[in-house]
Amino acid sequence: MRILYLPKFAKQYKKLPQKIQETATKKETIFRENPFDQRLRTHKLSGVLAEYWAFSVNASHRIIFDFTKNDTVR
């Protein structure tokens, strides 16, 4: 799977505590293997973000993304 990182994501990621960054990296590995793995709790968003999906990093953090092509997300 190809993942495109937007500049906003990179900026926000750098501000996270190291432990959260490590957890996010582990979750990304799972996401690359199967975006709908139960451990990620992947879900479609609603409202103004209805075109996006998200998966959980932990109880307080999630990563929002959208499917752009067959094997690409951003």
ABEGO torsion letter per residue (X at the ends): XBBBBBAAAAAAAAABBAAAAAAAAAAAAAAAABAABAAAGBBBBBEAAAABBBBBABAABBBBBBBABAABBX
